[in-house]
Amino acid sequence: MGATFASTILGFFREVVNARYYGTRWEMDTFLAAATIPTILFGVFNGALLSALVPVFSEYITHGQEEEAWRLGNTVLNILAIVLTVCAVLGWFLAPVYVPLIAHGFPAPQMSVAVHMTRDLIPSIVAVSLSGVLSAMLNAYHRFRATALIGIAINVVTIAGVVLLNHHYGIFALVYGTLWGLIAQVFVQLPSFIRLGRYRPVIDLHHPGLSKIWTLLGPIIIGGAAGQLALFFDRFFASTLPPGYMAGINYATKLVNFPQQIFAAAIATVIFPLLAAQFARDNRRGVAISAVTGLRLVNFITIPAVCALIVLAHPMVQTLFERGSFGPSATNVTAGLLPYAAVGLVALAANVVLTRCCFACKETAIPVAISVITVVINVLLSMLWLPSLGARGLMLANSLSQTLQAVLLLLLVARLVHGIAWGDLAGSVAKIAVASLAMYASLWWIGALGVHVAPALGARAWYLAGQLAIGGAVFIAVAKLLGVAELDLAWTTIVAKFERHVIAPPENRDAPIA
């Protein structure tokens, strides 16, 4: 858990470093477009392979068929190595064909740079997928330390590449650092994998475990691909905007996702095994209570976070990012987008808990269908709002589609557990919203005082910390006054994240690029 937390912090620090060196210049937009394919593959395959291979691999080991388990694992590993190497070669040659589909709004010189960057990044697709297989097999043997270090390795190597090579290579320092970081995730797992001593260069296409993996993998890949397709269309539409907006969208999104990655994933981690155990005992009433508790905790974290992100958008972006190439104009672009991204945070975090609840109830098909519907709505809203609202329209489309997904998943969960306590959930939301509005008002009042803050990082950070402390104190005081039960429960659940032998969900490992 400590490694996962460190990975999340380092992932955010990576964005701060990127902002320092590249800001919202056209080069950063170009990198984000070039990184789309590796990022999508990371989002689809890493979690999917982990989710599909672990249960099948573990089943063979549990039944004493360790030789068969490794024959299956080695087959998957070797097939992927061959197939993805061929795909990487084809991807290198075909980059001039598919990159314009992603970045169709780029002028010819920028498109040429995007193709060059994509070709440099394309070998990472082999490393990303092989890393997923190694993680799956190590986790099946309850060896979690090496897999937990993946995110740290990616971020440390990427940051080092930017800092050390930027003087000579400019934006390509980020390209090379990202590539080496993605390759490093394989090497940090290799020592543990080699110590198992079971790797063999075999391929058994008739192994019965392959069909079991494919049965599990199909729905997971479709669901993951639906979510990653939204990223594709975001980059597709953003490429038509003025230079800097694609980078601004990326920084705003990462800032909004930060509390979700830290807190919502922690809540989902703790509550998922409880939900699965309750459903296995056919205790649907218990599942309903646990699901509502999880949602109440998520709301307790995210509703005030949304208010803080909106009212403190400018000082937050200024303090975290404004230095070096990230100037005042970049701050204005990112801060202007932040409120539109922030309004979807509650739904984004709730979807983590609701999806886990559906999986615990062994329902996978309908959540996948909901993901597909959400992407379609997102694309339609983006097309509708892009001409008038620009980048803000893209952010608002994401937020509203996430909210629609949360509503549909909540209705599905209510059906799966034969009803939930709507009154308790609504009452909790109302109390938390009142406390959050009180916090919002206090922060708005502080901002309206017009206090001049020195441009130094220390002064800005100290002033922002003071604002957050005052806002947090107001929120907690009003929550205490209103009798918000989640106040004590949230602390207990977050602390439970750091218990030993509790595994982080795959989605808590932030995508290594964007």
Order of alpha helices (4+ residues) and beta strands (2+ residues): alpha-alpha-alpha-alpha-alpha-alpha-alpha-alpha-alpha-alpha-alpha-alpha-alpha-alpha-alpha-alpha-alpha-alpha-alpha-alpha-alpha-alpha-alpha
